[in-house]
């Protein structure tokens, strides 16, 4: 691909990032109570004043990251907004009398009263990200210590005892490893260790290694049932490891048509093959039923670039290869909608219909993660096919999600690519996936182009 | 409408009911562990063995109701299946050591181990329905007493103290009345009082009166914001009460176009108008934000026929009128998709985009409830326009949801009417809304035609 094309991509990423930052600066700041509105309509109008803790933490983190690492965002108003969000979180996010001093709410009223609490760790994770990045910008050691203490609590909940999260223990419970948990912890490890050293960092590195192992458990040698192979592209079966055939995908990867074998047949044809499963047992075994068969291509792609980054930082070439060849390749082969374009949200590895009502919708964030993943993989491998992947995702993403009229991106399309929820911010869409994608792609393109120029 | 047309409807309901009962008899019975599979693919294949307690209870109830009140289903195999489901529920549904001897799981493994528990009352409600109806069929007094005890616990959770349900009390909590709760309790009151008398029945009647009052609180005189009137059909504003203009809906009900009034304007134009809101405060006031603006047309229609039935049983003519003119008319005017047909799943009363990803999908159950509602309303008022409504919903429903090839109904369509989840049973779709609709419509048509023949 020509340098001009890469320069055009960089220009587009840069312009779009400026527009997205403008949008959130203009509409999301709550100057009365602090923190950020996140329920923002297509034209910037606030349609709900609730404050979601995930999104408060993410916006603080993103503002700080832009302020700290991109010169054109090193502006007092960005820092002030981040500080306002940080102060709001510190004052209101944690729930008093909840059994743990670290448990955070999921959702707050505009003035900071707790409204909902989840029995998971994610509000707390984004709290850590916000506090650590804000501490890097402000030099506030107390805040950094708070992030570290919260991280210790998170590791305890995940690796030692989850009972503090409030889920009752039930007789049918089997310990499940959801990919989101080690992914999120790995992301925090990368946040907390960046450009630091010492005992604390060694402790996090051990956690990081554990996370990588956990994530890799989701990569399964999967037995594909022939009865479900009629749904093309859903189940990938190959007779060789994926990486060796990567550049001839449609020769070997396409669905294997085997006609109409009896549905009641229970003997599975065994084949070497691969899949990234969203949930596995804590020993990495497949879980029964829908839960065990669920695939989330966007999540696999996000895990892909987390693993690639970790592999690069630690000089682990095998991990780099797995990240690219499995975590980035499989979700594309299984998740890209060949008829309408775009990445499907959920899939069942055996070709059943997922039970999630939104399974066939196209959401913005898997496309953001795909753009980062393929561009990062290309910048390290220089394999042209990865840049082609990036271009394909780019074309779909910028023509479907980006709103030229009012700025920012739509988040939710039908399978056919029509906007079906038209807001720019909502309970799960804030100032995070879009700007992080644009920011990272701009940085990666900078580095590719700088190397080519020298 | 001609008698022949009504006879054709009855024939269609009867044939379809037979096919649906066949489908579940053939595929859903777990002869090994008892109870019912409910995750059933389009052609009858079990794709997950989990047993959802709502759906176990509903299937027991439906089998018993058919056995008890329709001669052609008064067959030993129907009774045996119901008993098997009842025994499974009694043995496994309740969670030991959960703080209350009555708290039920939401989801069980195939062999009855608790897997998930909701912090709501619905598993318990369907347990009551199952036990009471099964007791009516078998004459088991213990079972009937168990249903009554569980009902007492439910009323306590709803009206006295919800803390036993396990939701933590948070500082931002405001007491909310979700329409589902009084609707469900009213349904249980009707179940428990049918053809009975005595002290217990008087107690339930008081609960029933309370439920009706709670449901009526969801009927709001709503201030429509002119800024949102550009989205046609979403916000209904009229200058007269709805009932008086019911038969000329498109003359008076269409969206009032007022051009592009400034979005920032905060003075609302006051208009008399109405809306059925899904959640209100416990005093019947509107709640702030998305939650307060949410409308669920299918739920309003279901509440409509519950209220009509209650009004008829109690000779309350005003309630009958409100049921038909508000709870059945408003959801149609706001919820019917004029472009693609069918009832939308969720709407925002002020015309914002709902945040539920599935808001624009067409689900089977609102259509089932609409068919019952309009036919019941017609049979009592004889107003031809109500039969027209029934016909319109009927045409959409039978041409989109019913599967002529493999039997039973699809549950989930895109806004455009395409099947997007192709299973016949899932975590929330069991042997309930479809057969209850067909059963009730057949019964109502019987009564209309019998009267016409005499």
Interface residues (C-beta under 8 A of the other chain):
Chain A: X39 X41 X42 X43 X45 X47 X48 X49 X50 X95 X98 X105 X108 X109 X113 X114 X115 X116 X117 X166 X168 X170 X171 X172 X173 X263 X264 X288 X289 X290 X352 X353 X354 X355 X357 X358 X359 X360 X361 X412 X414 X415 X420 X421 X422 X423 X426 X427
Chain B: X39 X41 X43 X45 X47 X48 X49 X50 X95 X98 X105 X108 X109 X113 X114 X115 X116 X117 X166 X168 X170 X171 X172 X173 X263 X288 X289 X290 X352 X353 X354 X355 X357 X358 X359 X360 X361 X412 X414 X415 X420 X421 X422 X423 X426 X427
